Amino acid sequence: MTLVCRPTYGKLLSSAPMLAITSPSPSALCPPLPSRLRLKARPFRFGTGGLLALSVPFRAFSVSASASEFPERIGFLGMGIMGTPMTHNLIKAGCNITVWNRTKSKCDPLISLGAKYKASPEEVAASCDITFAMLSDPESAVEVACGTHGVVNGLSPGKGYVDVSTVDGATSKLISEHIKATGALFLEAPVSGSKKPAEDGQLIFLTAGDKALYETVSPLLDIMGKSRFYLGDVGNGAAMKLVVNMIMGSMMASFSEGLLLSKKVGLDPNVLVEVVSQGAISTPMYKLKGPSMVQSRYPTAFPLKHQQKVRNSKVYHPFLFSWSVRKFDLLAQLENDLQIIDELHLLFLLACLYSTRLCQTLPRLTNSFTSVWLGTHIEVYTL
């Protein structure tokens, strides 16, 4: 696993050191930077383990990547909450972009910025050297890649397909097999980050698959994100993303419980947000989501239904999940007192860990997952 520095294009970077922690071999550190950004690096070692790292006092002043550093023709499929700002950043960087979305009107703002439009994923892939896809769920990812007029019908040797959707490992491997059967290259690259990081070019890419394609698209990933990891074989990127989602779900459940508890005992939850934001458990997520949660505002940034992604999850449900849904139904009919908060918390974690089915029964299905407040804000429909 490699953590790489971000050679950012067209942005003023802070002077804070950027670190890359990787194998003891210096050659395995950050990939070569463009010559205009190459700075002197000072190696040092962490602790007593002798692990080599790279400290780069990195400041670039209003530089833009030359067109020669990008693939000539780039496609992007899926103009949703994430795909639209990611594509926007590529266009701003000077990339030649062709877009597609099931609902064409969502492409119009990008077309007005200079993007081309094609009527199907097949046509996009046929006209582009590299095609990205950001789809909402595993079923959509498979359909767009492998279905009628899908990407595979437009691919050929020398082309590449980068799926930045969040899907399960089995789905990613299935798509990879179909893509590679055409002679094209495949890279899975799910992202850590939601709407605001996508708009700001601050996503984290968790990539796996063809290393040659990873190296080819790295300059594009650096436009859309702040860091990128190459994790080896297809499936590893998907697995890493779902592990991150699981951790994030448990963090949000605990945070929701804390906010509700503070109200129940007569404290100001706004003050709790400030306390948490300044302490050891401070995270960007709490700072970003906390104020809107206190005000019961839930602008969509990360839909709850995207918390876990497993193809056909509506069909296969483990026992623990079914049990948790029944318990939620019962608890939702009781008075929301302190004594049930911990039980609700546990059940919500089970739902996050094992299935998306519960998320699909919640009234705010398409809203931000911060809308799942425990206790007074929980409403569950009978399946």
C-alpha positions as CSV (number, residue, x, y, z in Angstrom):
1,M,0.0,0.0,0.0
2,T,1.3,3.4,-0.9
3,L,0.4,6.9,0.3
4,V,1.4,9.4,-2.3
5,C,1.9,13.2,-2.3
6,R,-0.5,15.2,-4.3
7,P,1.0,17.2,-7.2
8,T,-1.8,19.7,-7.3
9,Y,-2.4,21.7,-10.5
10,G,-3.6,25.2,-10.7
11,K,-3.9,25.7,-6.9
12,L,-1.8,27.5,-4.3
13,L,-0.6,25.0,-1.7
14,S,0.2,25.7,1.9
15,S,3.8,25.5,3.0
16,A,3.0,22.8,5.5
17,P,5.1,19.7,4.9
18,M,3.4,16.9,3.0
19,L,4.5,13.4,4.0
20,A,4.5,10.1,2.2
21,I,4.9,7.0,4.2
22,T,5.7,3.9,2.3
23,S,8.2,1.0,1.9
24,P,11.8,1.4,3.0
25,S,12.8,1.7,-0.7
26,P,13.1,5.4,-1.7
27,S,12.2,4.5,-5.3
28,A,8.7,3.4,-4.0
29,L,7.9,6.9,-2.8
30,C,5.8,9.5,-4.7
31,P,5.7,9.0,-8.4
32,P,7.8,11.5,-10.4
33,L,6.4,15.1,-10.3
34,P,6.1,17.2,-13.3
35,S,9.5,19.0,-13.7
36,R,7.9,22.4,-13.0
37,L,6.8,21.2,-9.6
38,R,9.9,19.2,-8.6
39,L,11.3,20.4,-5.4
40,K,14.1,19.3,-3.1
41,A,13.0,16.6,-0.7
42,R,14.5,15.9,2.7
43,P,14.3,12.2,3.8
44,F,14.0,11.4,7.5
45,R,13.0,8.5,9.7
46,F,10.1,8.0,12.0
47,G,10.7,6.7,15.5
48,T,13.0,3.8,16.0
49,G,11.6,1.6,13.2
50,G,13.7,3.2,10.5
51,L,10.8,3.7,8.2
52,L,11.8,6.1,5.5
53,A,9.5,9.0,4.7
54,L,9.7,12.1,2.6
55,S,9.1,15.6,3.8
56,V,8.4,18.0,1.0
57,P,8.0,21.8,1.7
58,F,5.6,22.1,-1.2
59,R,4.5,25.4,-2.6
60,A,3.4,25.9,-6.2
61,F,2.4,29.3,-7.5
62,S,-0.6,29.4,-10.0
63,V,0.7,26.6,-12.2
64,S,-1.4,24.7,-14.6
65,A,-0.7,21.2,-16.0
66,S,0.0,21.2,-19.7
67,A,-2.5,19.4,-21.9
68,S,0.2,16.9,-22.9
69,E,0.1,15.4,-19.3
70,F,-3.6,14.4,-19.7
71,P,-5.1,11.6,-21.8
72,E,-6.3,13.3,-25.0
73,R,-10.0,12.4,-24.7
74,I,-11.7,11.7,-21.3
75,G,-15.2,10.4,-20.7
76,F,-17.3,10.8,-17.5
77,L,-20.5,8.8,-16.8
78,G,-22.9,9.8,-14.1
79,M,-23.7,13.4,-13.3
80,G,-24.9,13.1,-9.7
81,I,-23.9,14.6,-6.4
82,M,-20.3,13.4,-6.9
83,G,-19.9,13.1,-10.6
84,T,-20.9,16.6,-11.5
85,P,-18.3,18.5,-9.3
86,M,-15.6,15.9,-10.2
87,T,-16.2,16.5,-13.9
88,H,-16.4,20.3,-13.4
89,N,-12.9,20.2,-11.9
90,L,-11.5,18.3,-14.9
91,I,-13.1,20.8,-17.3
92,K,-11.6,23.7,-15.3
93,A,-8.2,22.1,-15.5
94,G,-8.4,22.1,-19.3
95,C,-9.4,18.5,-20.0
96,N,-11.3,17.4,-23.1
97,I,-14.4,15.9,-21.5
98,T,-17.3,13.9,-22.9
99,V,-20.2,13.3,-20.5
100,W,-23.3,11.0,-20.2
101,N,-26.1,10.7,-17.8
102,R,-29.5,8.9,-17.9
103,T,-31.2,12.2,-17.5
104,K,-29.5,14.4,-20.1
105,S,-30.6,17.7,-18.4
106,K,-28.0,17.0,-15.6
107,C,-25.3,17.2,-18.3
108,D,-26.4,20.6,-19.5
109,P,-24.4,22.8,-17.0
110,L,-21.2,20.9,-18.0
111,I,-22.0,21.1,-21.7
112,S,-22.3,24.9,-21.2
113,L,-18.7,24.8,-19.8
114,G,-17.4,23.0,-22.9
115,A,-18.1,19.3,-22.3
116,K,-19.3,17.2,-25.2
117,Y,-22.3,14.9,-24.8
118,K,-23.0,11.3,-26.0
119,A,-26.2,9.4,-25.9
120,S,-24.9,6.2,-24.3
121,P,-22.0,4.8,-22.2
122,E,-21.0,2.8,-25.3
123,E,-20.6,6.0,-27.4
124,V,-18.6,7.7,-24.7
125,A,-16.2,4.8,-24.3
126,A,-15.8,4.5,-28.1
127,S,-14.9,8.2,-28.4
128,C,-12.6,8.5,-25.4
129,D,-9.2,7.1,-24.4
130,I,-10.1,7.0,-20.7
131,T,-13.6,6.7,-19.3
132,F,-14.6,7.4,-15.7
133,A,-17.9,6.3,-14.1
134,M,-19.5,7.5,-10.8
135,L,-22.7,5.5,-10.4
136,S,-25.1,5.3,-7.4
137,D,-25.1,1.6,-6.7
138,P,-23.7,-1.8,-7.8
139,E,-26.6,-2.6,-10.1
140,S,-26.2,0.7,-12.0
141,A,-22.4,0.2,-12.1
142,V,-22.9,-3.2,-13.8
143,E,-25.6,-2.0,-16.1
144,V,-23.6,1.0,-17.3
145,A,-20.4,-1.1,-17.8
146,C,-21.8,-4.4,-19.1
147,G,-25.3,-3.9,-20.2
148,T,-26.9,-3.1,-23.6
149,H,-25.1,0.0,-25.0
150,G,-22.7,-0.3,-22.0
151,V,-19.1,0.7,-21.8
152,V,-17.8,-2.7,-22.9
153,N,-19.3,-2.3,-26.3
154,G,-17.2,0.8,-27.0
155,L,-13.9,-0.3,-25.5
156,S,-10.9,-1.7,-27.4
157,P,-7.2,-2.5,-26.6
158,G,-5.4,0.7,-25.4
159,K,-8.4,2.2,-23.8
160,G,-9.0,2.4,-20.0
161,Y,-12.1,2.3,-17.7
162,V,-11.9,3.8,-14.2
163,D,-14.9,3.1,-11.9
164,V,-14.9,5.6,-9.1
165,S,-18.3,4.3,-7.8
166,T,-18.6,2.7,-4.4
167,V,-19.5,-1.0,-4.9
168,D,-18.7,-4.3,-3.3
169,G,-15.6,-6.3,-4.3
170,A,-17.5,-9.0,-6.1
171,T,-19.2,-6.4,-8.3
172,S,-15.9,-4.7,-9.0
173,K,-14.3,-8.0,-10.1
174,L,-17.2,-8.8,-12.3
175,I,-16.9,-5.4,-14.1
176,S,-13.2,-5.9,-14.4
177,E,-13.6,-9.3,-16.1
178,H,-15.9,-7.8,-18.7
179,I,-13.7,-4.8,-19.3
180,K,-10.4,-6.8,-19.6
181,A,-12.1,-9.2,-22.0
182,T,-12.2,-6.3,-24.5
183,G,-8.4,-5.8,-24.2
184,A,-8.9,-2.5,-22.3
185,L,-7.5,-1.8,-18.8
186,F,-9.5,-1.5,-15.6
187,L,-9.0,0.5,-12.4
188,E,-11.4,0.7,-9.5
189,A,-11.0,3.9,-7.6
190,P,-13.8,4.5,-5.1
191,V,-13.4,7.8,-3.2
192,S,-13.5,8.8,0.4
193,G,-15.3,12.1,0.6
194,S,-18.7,13.6,-0.1
195,K,-20.1,16.6,-2.0
196,K,-18.0,19.4,-0.5
197,P,-14.6,17.5,-0.9
198,A,-15.6,16.7,-4.5
199,E,-16.3,20.3,-5.2
200,D,-13.0,21.4,-3.6
201,G,-10.9,18.7,-5.3
202,Q,-10.2,17.1,-1.9
203,L,-11.2,13.5,-2.4
204,I,-9.2,10.5,-1.5
205,F,-8.9,7.8,-4.2
206,L,-8.6,4.1,-3.1
207,T,-7.4,2.5,-6.3
208,A,-6.7,-1.1,-7.3
209,G,-6.3,-2.9,-10.7
210,D,-4.1,-2.2,-13.6
211,K,-1.0,-0.3,-12.4
212,A,-0.3,1.1,-15.9
213,L,-3.7,2.7,-16.0
214,Y,-3.2,4.0,-12.4
215,E,-0.1,5.8,-13.6
216,T,-1.8,7.1,-16.7
217,V,-4.7,8.7,-14.8
218,S,-2.8,9.9,-11.7
219,P,-2.6,13.5,-13.0
220,L,-6.4,13.4,-13.4
221,L,-6.9,11.9,-9.9
222,D,-4.7,14.7,-8.5
223,I,-7.1,17.3,-10.0
224,M,-10.1,15.7,-8.4
225,G,-8.5,14.7,-5.1
226,K,-5.9,15.5,-2.4
227,S,-4.4,12.0,-2.2
228,R,-4.5,8.6,-3.8
229,F,-3.6,5.1,-2.7
230,Y,-2.8,2.1,-4.9
231,L,-3.9,-1.1,-3.1
232,G,-3.0,-3.9,-5.6
233,D,-5.6,-6.3,-7.0
234,V,-9.1,-5.4,-8.0
235,G,-11.4,-5.7,-5.0
236,N,-9.0,-4.2,-2.5
237,G,-10.1,-0.6,-3.3
238,A,-13.8,-1.6,-2.9
239,A,-13.0,-3.4,0.4
240,M,-11.1,-0.4,1.8
241,K,-14.0,1.9,0.9
242,L,-16.6,-0.3,2.6
243,V,-14.4,-0.6,5.7
244,V,-14.1,3.2,5.8
245,N,-17.9,3.5,5.4
246,M,-18.5,1.1,8.3
247,I,-16.2,3.1,10.5
248,M,-17.9,6.3,9.4
249,G,-21.4,4.9,10.1
250,S,-20.4,3.9,13.7
251,M,-18.9,7.4,14.2
252,M,-22.1,9.1,13.1
253,A,-24.2,6.8,15.2
254,S,-22.2,7.7,18.3
255,F,-22.2,11.4,17.5
256,S,-26.0,11.3,17.0
257,E,-26.4,9.5,20.3
258,G,-24.2,12.2,22.0
259,L,-26.2,15.1,20.6
260,L,-29.5,13.5,21.7
261,L,-28.1,12.7,25.2
262,S,-26.9,16.3,25.6
263,K,-30.4,17.6,24.9
264,K,-32.0,15.0,27.2
265,V,-29.8,16.1,30.2
266,G,-30.4,19.8,29.5
267,L,-27.2,20.8,27.7
268,D,-26.8,22.8,24.6
269,P,-25.9,20.5,21.7
270,N,-24.2,23.4,19.9
271,V,-21.7,23.6,22.8
272,L,-21.2,19.9,22.5
273,V,-20.2,20.3,18.9
274,E,-17.7,22.9,19.8
275,V,-16.3,20.8,22.7
276,V,-15.9,17.7,20.4
277,S,-14.4,19.8,17.6
278,Q,-11.6,21.0,19.9
279,G,-10.8,17.7,21.6
280,A,-8.9,14.5,20.8
281,I,-11.9,13.0,19.0
282,S,-12.3,16.0,16.6
283,T,-12.9,15.0,13.0
284,P,-13.8,17.1,9.9
285,M,-17.0,15.1,9.7
286,Y,-18.2,16.3,13.1
287,K,-17.3,19.9,12.3
288,L,-19.1,19.8,9.0
289,K,-22.2,17.8,9.9
290,G,-22.7,18.8,13.6
291,P,-24.2,22.3,13.1
292,S,-26.8,21.2,10.6
293,M,-27.7,18.2,12.7
294,V,-28.4,20.4,15.7
295,Q,-30.7,22.5,13.5
296,S,-32.4,19.4,12.0
297,R,-31.2,20.4,8.6
298,Y,-30.1,17.5,6.3
299,P,-28.9,18.8,2.9
300,T,-28.0,15.8,0.8
301,A,-24.3,15.2,0.6
302,F,-24.0,11.4,1.4
303,P,-27.3,9.6,0.9
304,L,-27.9,7.0,3.7
305,K,-28.7,4.4,1.1
306,H,-25.0,4.6,0.0
307,Q,-23.7,3.6,3.4
308,Q,-23.0,0.0,2.3
309,K,-23.0,-1.3,-1.2
310,V,-23.7,-4.9,-1.9
311,R,-25.3,-6.1,-5.2
312,N,-28.7,-7.8,-4.7
313,S,-28.6,-6.8,-1.0
314,K,-32.4,-6.6,-1.1
315,V,-32.5,-10.4,-1.5
316,Y,-29.9,-11.6,1.0
317,H,-30.2,-10.6,4.6
318,P,-28.5,-12.1,7.6
319,F,-30.4,-13.0,10.7
320,L,-29.0,-10.2,12.8
321,F,-30.4,-7.6,10.4
322,S,-33.9,-9.1,10.3
323,W,-33.8,-9.1,14.1
324,S,-32.7,-5.5,14.3
325,V,-35.5,-4.3,12.0
326,R,-38.1,-6.0,14.1
327,K,-36.6,-4.4,17.3
328,F,-36.6,-1.0,15.6
329,D,-40.3,-1.4,14.8
330,L,-41.0,-2.1,18.5
331,L,-38.8,0.6,19.9
332,A,-40.1,3.3,17.6
333,Q,-43.5,2.9,19.2
334,L,-42.2,3.5,22.7
335,E,-41.5,6.8,24.4
336,N,-38.0,7.9,23.4
337,D,-36.4,7.8,26.8
338,L,-32.8,7.6,27.8
339,Q,-33.1,3.9,28.6
340,I,-33.5,2.9,24.9
341,I,-30.8,5.1,23.4
342,D,-28.0,2.5,23.8
343,E,-30.2,-0.2,22.4
344,L,-31.1,2.0,19.4
345,H,-27.4,2.8,18.9
346,L,-26.5,-0.9,18.8
347,L,-29.3,-1.7,16.3
348,F,-28.3,1.1,14.0
349,L,-24.7,-0.2,14.0
350,L,-26.0,-3.6,13.1
351,A,-27.9,-2.2,10.2
352,C,-24.8,-0.2,9.0
353,L,-22.6,-3.3,9.2
354,Y,-24.9,-5.9,7.6
355,S,-27.2,-4.4,5.0
356,T,-28.7,-1.3,3.3
357,R,-32.3,-2.7,3.8
358,L,-33.0,-0.7,6.9
359,C,-31.7,2.5,5.2
360,Q,-34.2,1.9,2.5
361,T,-37.1,1.9,5.0
362,L,-36.2,5.3,6.4
363,P,-38.4,8.2,5.4
364,R,-35.4,10.4,4.4
365,L,-34.1,7.8,1.9
366,T,-32.5,10.3,-0.5
367,N,-31.3,12.8,2.2
368,S,-28.0,12.9,4.0
369,F,-27.2,10.0,6.3
370,T,-27.0,12.6,9.1
371,S,-30.8,12.6,9.1
372,V,-30.7,9.4,11.1
373,W,-30.8,10.9,14.6
374,L,-31.3,8.3,17.3
375,G,-34.3,8.5,19.6
376,T,-36.6,11.5,18.8
377,H,-35.7,11.5,15.1
378,I,-36.2,7.8,14.4
379,E,-39.2,6.6,12.4
380,V,-39.2,3.1,10.9
381,Y,-41.8,1.7,8.6
382,T,-42.9,-1.9,8.8
383,L,-41.3,-4.0,6.1
